[in-house]
Amino acid sequence: MKIAAYLDDVGDTPDIACQTLQECDIKHVVIRQVWTGNICDLSDSACQKLKNIIDKHALSVPMVASNLGLIDCNDLESIPLETINRTLSVAKYFKANYVRIFGGIKNTSRNKDVINNWMSLISSECVKAGITPLFEIIDDFPYSYDIPIILELLNNNRHWRLLYDPVQLIIKRNVNPFDKYWKNIRKFVAAIDVRDYKIGHGFKIADAGDSMIKQTIDDSKGIGYNGWYFMEFGLGKRISDGLSKQAIFKESYEQFLKIAK
């Protein structure tokens, strides 16, 4: 299995997080939120500082998780090319093969053509950069519960792949993500976010919630899936028993290994 973890979920600081990954024998890290904000909003010097830490621990970066496209879908056309190129240059700097990019969020209206044009532009720029865009379906995406439209957009923009996070699909709506989403879109999936959520009770360790994550992992192995599994436990610190973020990560990762056997 190809396993990576979100840096901000693993430890209290980037250095501690990288050390924790080494202790867990995980050799890959996904970069998302770092210090003061999203990785793509950091200065060049801050990016260099982070890369030095990651290189010191001999970790590779399969994906940079940008917030590009996380705006009203009708405003996607207003995003400057410079902003897109900055995102891709950060991904290239960390030698990531993938970059997470959103397809807009819903507001008072939605426009499929605008989203399609946005995805087409991103495809063109990513091909030039040698990077694959990963589309994460979130609850706020205008067509998040319209599978035919999602499939149409992906079929129209073949360079895109999916970052599949079942928690995003149940956090505001009680649906079966395995039957409704995974079975329909799995051929496009290049990475699976491994985390769980119990409706009405919050985030849980893997297989203790309603995201059908164990069924997804089992099925992925059954169909010969060769993509990534990104550890995104999102449990933070457990103040009640004095456990640090890194201790919680280790506990959660052990649970993942059990259900992934």
N, C-alpha and C positions, 0 to 999 in steps of 0.2 A: 504493500500500500504506500502511496505517496502522501506523506503527512506533513503538514505545516501548522503553525499556530499564529494567531494574531498577537503581535508584540505587546499591545496594551492590555491584553487579557492575562499575560503570563507572569508579570512581576511589577513591583512598585516603580521601578526605573528601567530604562532600556538595558542597562548593563546587567541588572539583576535578572531581568527577563531572559536575556541571552544565556546567562549562566544557568538558569533553570531549564532552558531547552536542552542545553548540553547534558545536564544531569538526567534528563528524560530520554536522552539519545534521539532527540529530534533535531534534524540538520537543516531545517528550512523555516523561514519566518515570513509572515505577511505583515506589511507595514500599513498602518491606518492612522490612528491618532498618536501623536508624539509630542510630548512636552506641552506646547501651547495650542496645538490644533492639528488639523489634517496635514499629513506629510507633504502634500503638494502646495501647501501654503507656507511652508518653512523657507527660510533664506538658504542660499547656497552654502553658507558656512555651517548652518545647523544640519543640513543634509550631509555635509562632509563629516561632521562630528558623529552623526548617527552611523554612517557607513563605516567609519573607523571602528566603532564598537561592534558592529555586526561582523566585520572582517576579522577582528581580533578573536572572535568566538567561532570562526570558520563556518558561518552560516550563509546559506544562499536565500535569495528572495524570489519566490515564484510569482508573487503578485503585489502590486501597489494598489491599495484601496483608496482611490480618490473620491471626492464628492462632486466631480464634474457631472453636470446634468441634473443636479438635485435642486431644480428650480421649477417654477410653473411651466408646464409643458409648452404653453404658448409663447414663452420667452426663450426657448431653446435657440431660436434663430439669432438672438441678440448676443449670444456668447461669442466673444472675440476669438479669432483664430490663434492669437497669442496665448490665450488662456488654455486652449486645447494643446498647443505645442509645449507649453510649460509643463502640463501634466504628463505628456509623453516623454519629455526630456528627463523628468524626475524618475519615471519608470525605467528609462534607458540607463540612467546613472546608477541605479541599483541592480541593473542587469536582469530586470523582471521580464518574463515572457508575457505576463498578463497585466492588465490594468482594469480595475472596476470603474465602470461609467454608468450613470443612471440615464433613464429615458424620460425624465421629467416627472413632475408631480402634479396631481390634479388640483384645479382651482374651481372657478365657476363654470368652465367648459373644458372640453378636451378635443384634440385635433390629431387624428391618426396620421394625416399627411405630414404635419410638422414633425412628429416623432420619427416617421419613416425617413424624412429628409435629414434629420439630425443623425440617425443611425448610419445613413449612407455617407454623410460627411466624415463621421468618426471612422468608418471603415476605410475610407480613402486615406486619411491621415495616419491611421494605424498601420496600414500596409506599407506606407513609406517608412515608418519607424521600425517595422519588423516586430510589432507588438499586437497581441490579440485582445480586443475589448471584451470584458466580461460584464454582462448585463444582469443586475440583481433585481428580481421582481420584488418590490416592496408594497406594503399595503397602500401607500399613497400614490403608486403609479396609476395613471388614469384607466388602464385596462387590466389591472391586477387580477380581476376575477373573470376575464373574458379570454379563455384559452384560445379560441379560434383567431382572435386578433393577435395575440402573442405569437402564435405559430406563423401567422401571415407576416408579421414584422421580421421574425427570424429567418423565414424562408426568403424574404426579400433582401436580407442583409446577411449573407452566408458567412462573412468573416467574423461575425459576432458569435460568442458562446455564452452560456448561462452560468452564473454563480447561484446555485440553488440553496436557499435558506428557508426551510419549512416553517421556522418560527415566524418569519415575516408574514406568512400567509394565514396564521391562526391567531395572531396576537390581538386582532380586533374582530375576528369572525370565526365562528366554530365550524370548520370544515375539515374534511379528511384530506390532508395535503398529499398523501401517498396516492390515493385513487384519482383525485381531481387534477393534481399537478404532475407529480413525479412520473406516472405512467405515460403521460401525454408529451412531456417535454424532455425526458431523460436523454434522448439522442443528441440534444444540444448542450448538455451539461458538461462542463470541464472542471468544475470544483463544487464540492458540497460543504456547506457550513455545518459543522457538527455541534449542535447545542439543542436544548429542549426547553419547553415551556408548558406549564400546567395552567390551563385556562382558568382564570379567577384566582390563581395562587402564585403566579410569577415564574421566574426562571428556575430550572431544575437541572440536575446532572442528566447526562444522556440516558434515555429510556425510562425516565421517571415523569415524563410529561405527555403531551398530546401531539407532538410534531411527527410521530411515526418514524423517528430517526433510525431505530433498529431495523425496521422493515425496509427502509431506504438503503441502509448499508448492506443488508443481506441481499436485496435485489440487485444492487450495484455490482456486487461480487458475482452474482448469478448470470448477469448479462455481459460479463467481461469488461466492465467499466475500468478504464485506465487513467482516469483523471485524479484530481487532488481531493484530499479530505482536510479541510481547514478547521482547526480546533478553535471554537468561539464560545467558550463556556459562559462568559459574561456574568460570573457569580461574584466578582469583586472580592471583598474581604468579609469574613464572617466574624463580626465584632463579638458576638455572644460567647464564642469559645476561643477567641484570641488568635484565630488563624489568619495568616497573611494571604495576599493575593496569590503568591507563588505556591503556598501550601494548598490552597483551594484548587489551583490548576493541577497540581500533581495528583490530588485525590480524584478530580474529575477525569483526568487522562487515564488513570488506572481503570476507571469504570468504562471508558470508551474501549480500551484494549480488551476488556472482558466481553463486551457485547459484539466486538468486531471479529472475534475468533471464528 
